Amino acid sequence: MAFRDVDSVALVQYISALSMQRRDPQLAFSFRTRGGARSGSGRKPKGRRAGVPHRVRERLAARHPVHVTLRLRRDVGSLRSRVVYRAFWKAWAAVRPELGLRLVHYSVQHDHVHLIVEVDGTTGLSRGMQGLCIRMARALNRALGRRGSVFTDRYHAHALRTPREVRNALVYVINNLRHHAAQRGVRLGRGFDPFSSAVWFEGWREGRQSWPKPETGPPPVLRAETWLLAVGYRRYPAPSLAEVPGGTNAAAPGRGV
């Protein structure tokens, strides 16, 4: 008799629980499964300044040059050495336009690299940067006698769609050392950064310069083919050797840009 009493109580409790589940779906049993959206899920960005969002990249047109930024791991050390620069030089010179990417300008800083490239659209940028990054990583590891990853995260790319954008990006890249010096309150004398493509730039306000090339062999850069990077930026004042990117000499917004 007692057994049946206990069984009846359990039955009543079970029916009551079922009734509550029907009224409130949130009380239904749920089981943990793999996959699906979860807070904090996904591949984590690498490096202290990493975090380029993993979104679908914007569509690119072949007529627009692209400013690319690559950040490297801290344990790689400073990139501004002849050994590293020579390795990058050879890697860049080995990149063929057939990959869909043409390197036109660059700047090597302590922990990051700026590039201005011309591409055959979004696919050309993706394929070209993949090949370029592989060559750079292999060349750097070989030069430093190290192994492992080199870059902190995926590259950042910004399409340059107007003459003003191209002019300011051009100054920002080839005079990037002045930008970082100004941030530290240091004023640099007139000259060029040997770890940049400034030595091949022919559009200086002060006229064409005759500087010794930092390395021997064919240059790692190619002549610009897009109208914006070859001609369009000249609508604005020519870059100066002493210009600090983002300073008072930067091209102001204008009509039709």
C-alpha positions as CSV (number, residue, x, y, z in Angstrom):
1,M,0.0,0.0,0.0
2,A,2.8,2.4,1.0
3,F,4.6,1.6,-2.3
4,R,1.5,2.5,-4.4
5,D,1.2,5.8,-2.4
6,V,4.8,6.8,-3.2
7,D,4.4,5.8,-6.8
8,S,1.3,8.0,-7.0
9,V,3.1,11.0,-5.7
10,A,5.9,10.5,-8.2
11,L,3.3,10.2,-11.0
12,V,1.6,13.4,-10.0
13,Q,4.9,15.2,-9.9
14,Y,5.9,13.9,-13.4
15,I,2.5,15.0,-14.9
16,S,2.9,18.4,-13.3
17,A,6.4,18.9,-14.7
18,L,5.1,18.0,-18.2
19,S,2.3,20.5,-17.9
20,M,4.7,23.3,-17.0
21,Q,7.0,22.4,-19.9
22,R,4.0,22.8,-22.3
23,R,3.2,26.2,-20.9
24,D,6.8,27.4,-20.8
25,P,9.0,26.1,-23.5
26,Q,12.1,27.5,-21.7
27,L,11.7,24.7,-19.1
28,A,12.1,22.0,-21.6
29,F,15.2,19.8,-21.3
30,S,18.1,20.9,-23.5
31,F,21.3,19.0,-24.2
32,R,24.7,20.6,-24.9
33,T,25.8,20.0,-28.5
34,R,28.9,20.9,-30.6
35,G,28.8,23.8,-33.0
36,G,26.5,26.8,-33.2
37,A,26.9,30.3,-32.0
38,R,28.3,30.5,-28.5
39,S,29.7,33.4,-26.5
40,G,33.5,33.6,-26.9
41,S,33.6,31.0,-29.7
42,G,35.7,31.2,-32.8
43,R,39.4,31.6,-33.5
44,K,41.0,34.1,-31.2
45,P,43.1,37.0,-32.7
46,K,46.8,36.6,-32.3
47,G,49.2,39.3,-30.9
48,R,48.8,42.3,-28.8
49,R,47.6,44.5,-31.7
50,A,45.7,41.9,-33.6
51,G,42.1,41.8,-34.2
52,V,41.3,42.6,-37.8
53,P,37.6,41.4,-38.0
54,H,37.1,38.2,-39.9
55,R,34.4,39.6,-42.2
56,V,34.0,39.2,-45.9
57,R,36.4,41.7,-47.5
58,E,35.0,44.5,-49.5
59,R,34.9,44.1,-53.3
60,L,37.8,45.7,-55.0
61,A,38.1,47.1,-58.5
62,A,41.3,46.8,-60.5
63,R,41.5,50.6,-60.9
64,H,41.9,51.2,-57.1
65,P,45.3,50.7,-55.4
66,V,45.2,49.1,-52.0
67,H,47.0,50.0,-48.8
68,V,47.9,46.9,-46.9
69,T,49.3,46.6,-43.4
70,L,51.0,43.5,-42.0
71,R,51.8,43.1,-38.3
72,L,54.4,40.7,-37.1
73,R,54.8,38.7,-33.9
74,R,56.8,40.4,-31.1
75,D,59.2,37.4,-30.8
76,V,60.4,38.0,-34.4
77,G,62.3,41.1,-33.2
78,S,62.9,44.3,-35.1
79,L,62.4,44.2,-38.8
80,R,64.6,47.2,-39.4
81,S,67.9,45.3,-39.9
82,R,69.8,44.6,-43.1
83,V,69.4,40.9,-42.7
84,V,65.6,41.1,-42.5
85,Y,65.4,43.8,-45.2
86,R,67.5,41.8,-47.6
87,A,65.2,38.8,-47.0
88,F,62.1,40.8,-47.7
89,W,63.7,42.4,-50.8
90,K,64.3,39.0,-52.3
91,A,60.8,37.7,-51.4
92,W,59.2,40.8,-53.0
93,A,61.3,40.6,-56.1
94,A,60.1,37.0,-56.6
95,V,56.5,37.9,-56.6
96,R,55.1,37.8,-60.2
97,P,52.3,40.0,-61.5
98,E,50.7,36.8,-62.7
99,L,49.6,36.2,-59.1
100,G,47.2,39.2,-59.5
101,L,49.2,41.6,-57.3
102,R,51.8,44.2,-58.1
103,L,53.9,45.8,-55.3
104,V,54.4,49.5,-56.0
105,H,55.5,51.0,-52.6
106,Y,56.4,49.7,-49.1
107,S,57.7,50.7,-45.7
108,V,59.3,48.4,-43.2
109,Q,59.0,49.5,-39.5
110,H,60.0,47.7,-36.3
111,D,57.0,45.4,-36.0
112,H,54.8,46.1,-39.1
113,V,55.0,46.5,-42.8
114,H,53.0,48.9,-45.0
115,L,52.4,48.1,-48.7
116,I,50.7,49.9,-51.6
117,V,49.7,47.3,-54.2
118,E,47.7,47.1,-57.4
119,V,45.5,44.1,-57.8
120,D,43.2,42.4,-60.3
121,G,40.2,42.7,-58.0
122,T,39.3,41.0,-54.7
123,T,40.5,37.6,-55.8
124,G,43.8,39.0,-57.0
125,L,44.4,40.6,-53.6
126,S,43.6,37.4,-51.7
127,R,45.7,35.2,-53.9
128,G,48.5,37.7,-54.3
129,M,48.8,38.4,-50.5
130,Q,48.7,34.7,-49.7
131,G,51.7,34.1,-52.0
132,L,53.4,37.2,-50.7
133,C,53.0,36.4,-47.1
134,I,54.2,32.8,-47.6
135,R,57.4,34.1,-49.3
136,M,58.0,36.8,-46.7
137,A,57.6,34.3,-43.8
138,R,59.9,31.7,-45.3
139,A,62.5,34.3,-46.2
140,L,62.5,35.9,-42.8
141,N,62.6,32.5,-40.9
142,R,65.5,31.4,-43.1
143,A,67.4,34.6,-42.5
144,L,66.9,34.6,-38.7
145,G,67.2,30.8,-38.3
146,R,63.8,30.5,-36.7
147,R,60.7,28.5,-37.2
148,G,57.0,29.1,-36.7
149,S,54.5,31.7,-37.6
150,V,55.5,35.3,-38.4
151,F,52.4,37.4,-38.7
152,T,50.1,38.2,-35.8
153,D,46.8,38.0,-37.7
154,R,45.3,38.5,-41.1
155,Y,46.4,41.6,-43.1
156,H,44.4,44.8,-43.1
157,A,43.5,46.2,-46.5
158,H,42.0,49.5,-47.5
159,A,41.1,50.4,-51.1
160,L,42.2,53.9,-52.2
161,R,39.4,55.2,-54.4
162,T,40.3,58.9,-54.9
163,P,43.4,61.0,-55.8
164,R,43.4,62.5,-52.3
165,E,43.3,59.1,-50.7
166,V,46.1,57.9,-52.9
167,R,48.3,61.0,-52.3
168,N,47.9,60.8,-48.5
169,A,48.5,57.0,-48.4
170,L,51.6,57.4,-50.5
171,V,53.0,60.0,-48.1
172,Y,52.0,57.8,-45.1
173,V,53.8,54.8,-46.4
174,I,57.1,56.2,-47.8
175,N,57.4,58.8,-44.9
176,N,56.1,56.4,-42.2
177,L,59.2,56.7,-40.2
178,R,58.5,60.4,-39.7
179,H,55.0,59.6,-38.5
180,H,56.4,57.4,-35.8
181,A,59.2,59.8,-34.9
182,A,56.6,62.6,-34.5
183,Q,54.6,60.5,-32.2
184,R,57.7,60.2,-29.9
185,G,58.3,64.0,-30.2
186,V,61.4,63.5,-32.4
187,R,62.0,65.7,-35.4
188,L,64.0,64.1,-38.2
189,G,66.2,65.9,-40.7
190,R,65.6,65.9,-44.4
191,G,66.3,62.6,-46.1
192,F,64.7,59.3,-46.9
193,D,64.0,56.1,-45.0
194,P,66.3,53.4,-46.5
195,F,63.8,50.8,-45.3
196,S,61.1,52.1,-47.6
197,S,60.5,52.5,-51.4
198,A,61.2,56.3,-51.1
199,V,64.4,55.7,-53.0
200,W,62.4,54.9,-56.2
201,F,59.8,57.6,-55.8
202,E,60.2,60.3,-58.5
203,G,57.5,62.7,-57.5
204,W,59.1,64.6,-54.7
205,R,58.4,68.3,-54.3
206,E,62.1,68.9,-54.1
207,G,62.7,67.2,-57.4
208,R,64.0,63.8,-58.4
209,Q,66.6,62.5,-55.9
210,S,69.7,60.5,-56.7
211,W,70.2,58.2,-53.7
212,P,72.3,55.0,-53.5
213,K,70.1,51.9,-53.6
214,P,70.1,50.0,-50.3
215,E,70.6,46.6,-52.0
216,T,71.9,45.3,-55.3
217,G,69.8,43.5,-57.9
218,P,66.4,44.3,-59.5
219,P,64.2,46.5,-57.5
220,P,61.4,44.8,-55.5
221,V,58.8,47.4,-56.7
222,L,57.1,47.9,-60.1
223,R,55.9,51.1,-61.8
224,A,52.3,52.0,-61.1
225,E,49.8,51.1,-63.8
226,T,46.6,52.5,-62.3
227,W,45.7,56.0,-63.2
228,L,45.2,57.0,-59.5
229,L,48.7,55.9,-58.4
230,A,50.5,56.9,-61.6
231,V,48.8,60.3,-62.4
232,G,45.8,61.0,-60.3
233,Y,47.5,61.9,-57.0
234,R,49.4,64.7,-58.8
235,R,46.2,66.8,-58.6
236,Y,47.4,67.6,-55.1
237,P,50.7,69.1,-53.8
238,A,53.7,66.9,-54.4
239,P,54.9,65.0,-51.3
240,S,57.8,66.6,-49.5
241,L,60.9,64.9,-48.2
242,A,60.3,66.4,-44.8
243,E,56.5,65.9,-44.7
244,V,55.0,64.2,-41.7
245,P,52.1,62.0,-42.6
246,G,48.8,63.5,-41.3
247,G,50.4,66.9,-40.7
248,T,49.6,70.3,-42.1
249,N,50.9,69.3,-45.6
250,A,48.3,66.5,-46.0
251,A,46.0,67.0,-49.0
252,A,42.8,68.7,-47.9
253,P,39.4,67.5,-49.1
254,G,38.6,68.9,-52.5
255,R,35.9,68.8,-55.1
256,G,35.5,65.7,-57.2
257,V,37.7,63.4,-55.1
